[in-house]
Amino acid sequence: MAAVTVEALKLELETFSIKCEEDAVLDKLLEQCLCHRVKGEEIVNEWVAFSTTKGQLKLTLNNLDTFEHEVLNKKQKAKGSSKGNKCSSNTRDVHSLQDLIKAEEEEENLLDSYSTPAKGSQKRALTTPEHPQSKRSAARLLSPGILLSPASFSPCATTPQKYSMRGAKGEVVATHGSVQGSPWMGKGQTAVQLELLEGGEDSLTSSYKYMFQRLRDVRDVLMEKIEGLGEELRTHFKIEELSPVSLPAQDTVSVLGQVCCDSNGKLNAQSVLLEASQEHGARQVPVDLSELKEYSLFPGQVVVMEGINTSGSKFVASKLYEGVPLPFYSIPEVKQEMNEISEPVMVLVACGPYTPSDSLSFDPLIDLIHIINKDRPDVCILLGPFVDSKHEQIEKGQVTESFETIFSKCIESIVDGTRGTECKLVFVPSHRDVHHHYIYPQPPFTVPDLKKDDVHRVTFAPDPCTLLIGGVTIGMTSTDILFHMGAEEISCATGSDRFSRIMKHMLTQRSYYPLYPPAEEVNMDYERFQHYGQLPLTPDILVVPSELRYFIKDAIGCVCVNPGRLTKGQVGGTYGRLLIQQNPVQEEGKRVSPCIAGQRSAFSSTIAFSDLKDKM
């Protein structure tokens, strides 16, 4: 069917002397053409017949809804029943996919019987007229389309029109580093070592009751954080003594405390309070920032301020000490002595949702699986949500199967669909996963039906987590800390952007979620957060997916990545690719970042983190 346009519809309407200048009405008519797969001429003829029988109805949005309900839906239903299908929309359901495969196989079998492998092709199966093997049947072994058919998730599957018509597919939209050639092809290094740096007997995988916490326990956690970071600040900046924040002093003193707001509103320069630790009185004192040339503050930040407090009721700050990052991962001495330089490892990073907002069709996830099979990355990190609680159809309860069943099909399809690549898979949950525990830190997924052959290459990690991949550390959290901190941070700084400041705050505050109080949508279990929400070290790479614009930046030696989301509303979003390599050799005694390059590609575009000199 030829593409229908608004201009073509206007011409067809003018044939019957129907004038319509409202863009919303024409867009609605165009949407009906696409959804019901009707030509522009046909839908106008149907409308004229319908409006005539109703007494010359005007072309309005309400009348078009009635027209769709009484005419188009009935025609679609009759057309579907004649073919024996329950749902007639053009999507990847079980019946339509199998019929399509069968029809294409009959055609391809004949052609493949008399074909020879193309020059330069690798490992193509030998085909003969007696035993033909079509490309479609071979690909079907890796195709997750049947498992992810939205026909089983909702009363009637709908085609994601805007997603299917997206442009700029595969376009590189952000880069980092510089490499020669086209390195974005994994080598299938099944021996890549991947492990979680968090663990132990009292891990998030053990059974425990969350949110059973007293206010006193929460306060103890916060006080320990203030005192621990305060001691690091005092030692690093060689501060002789820390004074109580509420103690009147005519001379300049240094005080330690946690930044907070004087009300339930948003923090601003006039509402800043500094809350001292238990050791220094646990009092809250207003802070005057007028004498600070530069500052960047957010609620929950632990800082040391230098200034005066003549009356004890307001501290006038003249200098700010913000924080000290943890050391990076150190290569074991055995490897340093061997002076080995490992092969580069390609890591693909994608974050949900994996469906467009107007449909429960998993077409974006299926397309991502095809990209994984094509590029063959060594490690794939997939962050939730996989079954998004914010999806319109899930919020309205328009799903016939359980959320756990949908999630199981997603995981099974990803694992089965990428088995031929032998890449390592890492699944990280999100608080938006409707079937999972709604808590932070969040325990990993449990998939008891995972096949034994796949256990060695699948890792279910908590949120947040720190991975060690081939000697390179990657920290990540699926919670949108960028958005939450960006809404609360205040700054008076020149020459820095907000994203870089937030990343620096995370690293210097040594926490995956340093904001306090947390955003309303984050249910924080502070007892677990004290052990599993802190950075164990400064990671080489920090992955922080967000609704905000994608980026890749260097913050105090750490490569910080926001790969964006695989879908943005009804259209494709972005995903990221990293090229990492452990390098024990330092240049002139300085640390060399193990992140060689990175890409962000559009899914309607992709995200790549590298300055690629050859066109991809």
Stockholm file with secondary structure:
# STOCKHOLM 1.0

chainA/1-616         MAAVTVEALKLELETFSIKCEEDAVLDKLLEQCLCHRVKGEEIVNEWVAFSTTKGQLKLTLNNLDTFEHEVLNKKQKAKGSSKGNKCSSNTRDVHSLQDLIKAEEEEENLLDSYSTPAKGSQKRALTTPEHPQSKRSAARLLSPGILLSPASFSPCATTPQKYSMRGAKGEVVATHGSVQGSPWMGKGQTAVQLELLEGGEDSLTSSYKYMFQRLRDVRDVLMEKIEGLGEELRTHFKIEELSPVSLPAQDTVSVLGQVCCDSNGKLNAQSVLLEASQEHGARQVPVDLSELKEYSLFPGQVVVMEGINTSGSKFVASKLYEGVPLPFYSIPEVKQEMNEISEPVMVLVACGPYTPSDSLSFDPLIDLIHIINKDRPDVCILLGPFVDSKHEQIEKGQVTESFETIFSKCIESIVDGTRGTECKLVFVPSHRDVHHHYIYPQPPFTVPDLKKDDVHRVTFAPDPCTLLIGGVTIGMTSTDILFHMGAEEISCATGSDRFSRIMKHMLTQRSYYPLYPPAEEVNMDYERFQHYGQLPLTPDILVVPSELRYFIKDAIGCVCVNPGRLTKGQVGGTYGRLLIQQNPVQEEGKRVSPCIAGQRSAFSSTIAFSDLKDKM
#=GR chainA/1-616 SS CCCCCHHHHHHHHHHTTCCCCCHHHHHHHHHHHHHHTCCHHHHHHHHHHHHHHTTSCCCCHHHHHHHIIIIIHHHHHHHHHHHTCSCCSSSCCHHHHHHHHHHHHHHHHHHHHTCCCCTTCCSCCCCCSSSCCCHHHHHHTTCCTTTTCGGGTSSSCCCCHHHHTCCCTTCEEEEEEEESSCCCSCCCCTTCCEEESCCSTTSTTSCCCCSCCCHHHHHHHHHHHHHHHHHHHHHHTTCCCCBCTTSCEEEEEEEEEEEEESSSSCCCTTSEEEECCGGGTCCEEEEECTTCSSEEECTTCEEEEEEEESSSSCEEEEEEECCCCCCBCCCCHHHHHHTCCCCCEEEEEEESCCSCTTCCCCHHHHHHHHHHHHHCCSEEEEESCSSBTTCHHHHTTCCSSCHHHHHHHHHHHHHHHTGGGTCEEEEECCTTBTTSCCCBSBCCCCCTTCCGGGGGGEEECCBSEEEEETTEEEEECCSCHHHHHHTTCEEECSSCCHHHHHHHHHHHTTBSCCCSSCCTTCCBCHHHHHHHSBCSSBCSEEECCCSSCCEEEEETTEEEEECCCSEETTEECEEEEEEECCCCCCBTTBCCCSEEEEEEEETTTEEECSEESSCC
#=GC SS_cons         CCCCCHHHHHHHHHHTTCCCCCHHHHHHHHHHHHHHTCCHHHHHHHHHHHHHHTTSCCCCHHHHHHHIIIIIHHHHHHHHHHHTCSCCSSSCCHHHHHHHHHHHHHHHHHHHHTCCCCTTCCSCCCCCSSSCCCHHHHHHTTCCTTTTCGGGTSSSCCCCHHHHTCCCTTCEEEEEEEESSCCCSCCCCTTCCEEESCCSTTSTTSCCCCSCCCHHHHHHHHHHHHHHHHHHHHHHTTCCCCBCTTSCEEEEEEEEEEEEESSSSCCCTTSEEEECCGGGTCCEEEEECTTCSSEEECTTCEEEEEEEESSSSCEEEEEEECCCCCCBCCCCHHHHHHTCCCCCEEEEEEESCCSCTTCCCCHHHHHHHHHHHHHCCSEEEEESCSSBTTCHHHHTTCCSSCHHHHHHHHHHHHHHHTGGGTCEEEEECCTTBTTSCCCBSBCCCCCTTCCGGGGGGEEECCBSEEEEETTEEEEECCSCHHHHHHTTCEEECSSCCHHHHHHHHHHHTTBSCCCSSCCTTCCBCHHHHHHHSBCSSBCSEEECCCSSCCEEEEETTEEEEECCCSEETTEECEEEEEEECCCCCCBTTBCCCSEEEEEEEETTTEEECSEESSCC
//
